Amino acid sequence: MDKANLMVDIDIDLDAYEESAVDVKGSILLVEDDEGLNRINKMQLQKVGHTVYTAKNLQEARERLKTHTPDVILLDVELPDGNGFDFCGEIPDHIDSYVIFVTGRKEQQDFQQGIDSGGDMYMKKPYKSSELLGNVKAALRRRNRSQNQSLTKGELVLNLKERKAYHKGILIPLSQTEFTLLNFFAENEDKLQRAETIYQKVWGLDFAGDKNTLQATISNLRKKLEQTAYSIETKRGQGYCFQKY
């Protein structure tokens, strides 16, 4: 059996799926050294209307980013010429791509490292076609949701068009998902939010017990808010609450 087929389970009718994806087309960079997996993923993403670029190593990925600004980067962690986590930190500031790590690693520290390096989501191999397309679709919808306005909480200001957050005029370095999470919390200040609700609103997906990604992202965001007047409180067994202290 083709190794690539062991990594992705084509569990949906792509012709039927195409109709539901019409409003969320975008450009995708696939960075994956398995040529068979790259080929299958490219075929699926193109089938639903996305523009797809591929790279089989980090050097090729760097070359693609010189001429293209993808909306989403699907980035394998273990590549022949380096580590996807390290490469994520190399991505220029003017490229605000949504980064989805794709890997067979399953340890908690790997999830945390992925979020720490600037990634937005962590997808474990093997995965289903519906998971791949659903994650890409959710990422694109979040990018398209921004409006030409800002949200202000005291000295904390969120520029929703540029997707940037500032405290006392100083930029807070946030990943795409961290900004979306902060935006969600800021819009729901002092309201208790269950993990399932946060995952659906921020990641755009049904919660399937993926506590690692959720906890790692909240932990990172909490640290970046330490100098502000706001914190994310954990209510054990209940959820999380964004509060001024």
C-alpha positions as CSV (number, residue, x, y, z in Angstrom):
1,M,0.0,0.0,0.0
2,D,1.2,3.5,-0.8
3,K,2.7,5.1,2.3
4,A,0.7,8.3,1.6
5,N,-2.5,6.4,1.8
6,L,-1.7,5.4,5.3
7,M,-1.3,9.1,6.3
8,V,-4.6,10.4,4.9
9,D,-8.0,8.7,4.8
10,I,-10.1,10.0,2.0
11,D,-13.4,9.8,3.8
12,I,-15.6,12.3,1.9
13,D,-17.0,12.8,-1.6
14,L,-14.9,15.7,-2.9
15,D,-17.5,16.5,-5.6
16,A,-20.1,17.0,-2.9
17,Y,-17.8,18.9,-0.6
18,E,-16.9,21.4,-3.4
19,E,-20.3,23.1,-3.1
20,S,-19.9,23.9,0.6
21,A,-16.4,25.4,0.1
22,V,-17.1,27.9,-2.6
23,D,-17.1,30.9,-0.3
24,V,-13.8,30.1,1.3
25,K,-11.2,29.7,-1.4
26,G,-7.6,30.6,-0.7
27,S,-3.9,30.0,-1.4
28,I,-2.2,27.1,0.4
29,L,1.5,26.2,0.7
30,L,2.1,22.5,1.4
31,V,5.5,21.7,2.9
32,E,5.8,17.9,3.0
33,D,8.7,15.7,2.0
34,D,6.4,12.7,1.2
35,E,5.7,13.3,-2.5
36,G,2.8,10.9,-2.5
37,L,1.1,12.7,0.4
38,N,1.9,16.1,-1.1
39,R,0.2,14.9,-4.4
40,I,-2.9,13.6,-2.6
41,N,-3.3,16.7,-0.5
42,K,-2.8,19.0,-3.4
43,M,-5.4,17.2,-5.5
44,Q,-7.9,17.4,-2.7
45,L,-7.4,21.1,-2.0
46,Q,-7.4,22.0,-5.7
47,K,-10.6,20.0,-6.1
48,V,-12.5,22.4,-3.7
49,G,-11.1,25.5,-5.4
50,H,-7.9,26.4,-3.6
51,T,-4.7,27.5,-5.2
52,V,-1.9,25.2,-4.0
53,Y,1.9,25.5,-4.0
54,T,4.1,22.7,-2.8
55,A,7.6,22.3,-1.3
56,K,9.3,19.1,-0.4
57,N,11.8,20.7,2.0
58,L,12.4,24.0,3.8
59,Q,14.7,25.4,1.1
60,E,11.9,25.1,-1.4
61,A,9.5,26.6,1.1
62,R,11.7,29.6,1.5
63,E,11.8,30.0,-2.3
64,R,8.0,29.8,-2.5
65,L,7.6,32.5,0.1
66,K,9.8,34.9,-1.9
67,T,7.1,35.0,-4.6
68,H,3.9,34.0,-2.9
69,T,2.0,35.0,0.2
70,P,-0.2,32.0,1.1
71,D,-3.2,32.3,3.2
72,V,-2.5,29.0,4.9
73,I,0.8,27.0,5.3
74,L,0.4,23.2,6.0
75,L,3.9,22.5,7.5
76,D,5.3,19.2,8.3
77,V,7.5,19.2,11.4
78,E,10.2,16.7,10.4
79,L,11.8,17.6,7.1
80,P,15.1,16.5,5.4
81,D,16.8,19.9,5.8
82,G,15.4,21.1,9.1
83,N,12.6,21.4,11.7
84,G,9.2,22.9,10.8
85,F,9.0,24.5,14.3
86,D,12.2,26.5,13.6
87,F,11.1,27.4,10.1
88,C,7.9,28.9,11.5
89,G,10.0,31.4,13.4
90,E,11.7,32.4,10.1
91,I,8.5,33.4,8.3
92,P,8.8,37.2,7.6
93,D,6.5,39.5,9.5
94,H,4.7,40.7,6.4
95,I,3.5,37.2,5.7
96,D,0.6,36.6,8.1
97,S,-0.2,33.1,7.0
98,Y,-2.1,30.8,9.2
99,V,0.2,27.9,10.1
100,I,-1.0,24.4,10.6
101,F,1.6,21.9,11.8
102,V,1.2,18.4,10.4
103,T,3.1,15.6,12.2
104,G,3.1,12.2,13.7
105,R,4.4,13.6,17.0
106,K,1.8,13.3,19.8
107,E,3.6,14.4,23.0
108,Q,2.3,17.4,25.0
109,Q,5.7,19.2,24.7
110,D,5.4,19.0,20.9
111,F,2.0,20.7,21.0
112,Q,3.4,23.4,23.2
113,Q,6.5,23.8,21.0
114,G,4.3,24.2,18.0
115,I,2.3,27.0,19.6
116,D,5.4,28.6,21.0
117,S,7.0,28.8,17.6
118,G,4.1,30.8,16.2
119,G,1.9,28.0,14.8
120,D,-1.9,28.2,15.0
121,M,-3.0,24.6,14.9
122,Y,-1.5,21.1,15.2
123,M,-2.8,18.2,13.0
124,K,-1.7,14.7,13.8
125,K,-0.9,12.0,11.2
126,P,-2.7,10.0,10.2
127,Y,-5.7,12.2,9.4
128,K,-8.9,12.2,7.4
129,S,-9.6,14.2,4.3
130,S,-12.5,15.9,6.1
131,E,-10.1,17.0,8.9
132,L,-7.6,18.5,6.4
133,L,-10.2,20.3,4.4
134,G,-12.2,21.4,7.5
135,N,-9.1,22.9,9.2
136,V,-8.1,24.8,6.1
137,K,-11.7,26.0,5.6
138,A,-11.9,27.2,9.2
139,A,-8.6,29.0,8.9
140,L,-9.7,30.9,5.8
141,R,-13.0,31.8,7.4
142,R,-11.3,33.4,10.4
143,R,-9.1,35.5,8.1
144,N,-12.1,36.7,6.1
145,R,-14.0,37.6,9.2
146,S,-11.9,40.7,10.1
147,Q,-13.5,44.1,9.6
148,N,-12.2,47.6,9.4
149,Q,-12.7,48.5,13.0
150,S,-11.0,48.1,16.4
151,L,-11.9,46.8,19.8
152,T,-10.7,48.7,22.9
153,K,-10.4,47.4,26.4
154,G,-8.7,50.2,28.4
155,E,-5.1,50.4,27.1
156,L,-5.5,47.2,25.2
157,V,-6.5,47.8,21.6
158,L,-7.3,45.2,18.9
159,N,-7.0,46.3,15.3
160,L,-9.5,43.9,13.7
161,K,-8.5,44.8,10.1
162,E,-4.8,44.3,10.6
163,R,-5.3,41.5,13.2
164,K,-2.9,43.1,15.6
165,A,-3.1,43.8,19.3
166,Y,-1.5,46.8,21.1
167,H,-1.0,47.6,24.8
168,K,-0.2,51.3,25.5
169,G,0.6,51.6,21.8
170,I,3.2,48.7,21.8
171,L,2.5,45.7,19.6
172,I,1.8,42.4,21.3
173,P,3.3,39.6,19.2
174,L,0.5,37.2,18.5
175,S,-0.1,34.3,16.2
176,Q,-3.2,34.3,14.0
177,T,-5.0,32.0,16.4
178,E,-3.9,33.9,19.5
179,F,-5.4,37.0,18.1
180,T,-8.6,35.3,17.3
181,L,-8.7,33.8,20.8
182,L,-8.0,37.3,22.4
183,N,-10.7,38.8,20.2
184,F,-13.2,36.2,21.3
185,F,-12.4,36.7,25.0
186,A,-12.4,40.5,24.7
187,E,-15.9,40.4,23.1
188,N,-17.0,38.2,26.0
189,E,-15.4,39.8,29.0
190,D,-16.4,38.5,32.4
191,K,-18.4,35.6,30.8
192,L,-17.5,32.0,31.6
193,Q,-16.7,30.1,28.4
194,R,-16.6,26.3,28.2
195,A,-13.7,24.7,26.3
196,E,-16.1,23.3,23.7
197,T,-17.5,26.8,23.0
198,I,-14.0,28.3,22.7
199,Y,-12.8,25.6,20.3
200,Q,-15.8,26.0,18.1
201,K,-15.7,29.8,18.0
202,V,-11.9,30.2,17.6
203,W,-10.9,27.1,15.6
204,G,-14.2,26.8,13.8
205,L,-14.4,23.1,14.5
206,D,-16.3,20.8,16.8
207,F,-14.4,20.0,20.0
208,A,-13.1,16.4,19.8
209,G,-11.2,16.4,23.1
210,D,-8.2,18.3,21.6
211,K,-7.3,19.8,25.0
212,N,-3.6,20.0,24.1
213,T,-4.0,22.7,21.4
214,L,-6.5,24.6,23.5
215,Q,-4.5,24.6,26.7
216,A,-1.2,25.5,25.0
217,T,-2.7,28.4,23.1
218,I,-4.5,29.8,26.2
219,S,-1.2,29.4,28.2
220,N,0.8,31.4,25.6
221,L,-1.8,34.1,25.4
222,R,-2.0,34.4,29.1
223,K,1.7,35.0,29.3
224,K,1.6,37.7,26.6
225,L,-1.1,39.6,28.5
226,E,0.8,39.7,31.8
227,Q,1.7,43.4,31.4
228,T,-1.9,44.4,30.6
229,A,-4.8,44.8,33.1
230,Y,-6.4,41.6,31.9
231,S,-6.0,37.9,32.6
232,I,-7.6,34.6,31.5
233,E,-8.8,32.8,34.6
234,T,-9.3,29.0,34.6
235,K,-12.4,27.9,36.4
236,R,-11.7,24.2,37.1
237,G,-14.3,21.9,35.6
238,Q,-16.2,24.9,34.1
239,G,-14.0,26.7,31.6
240,Y,-12.3,30.0,31.2
241,C,-13.1,33.7,31.9
242,F,-11.4,36.9,30.5
243,Q,-11.3,39.4,33.4
244,K,-9.8,42.7,34.4
245,Y,-7.9,42.6,37.6
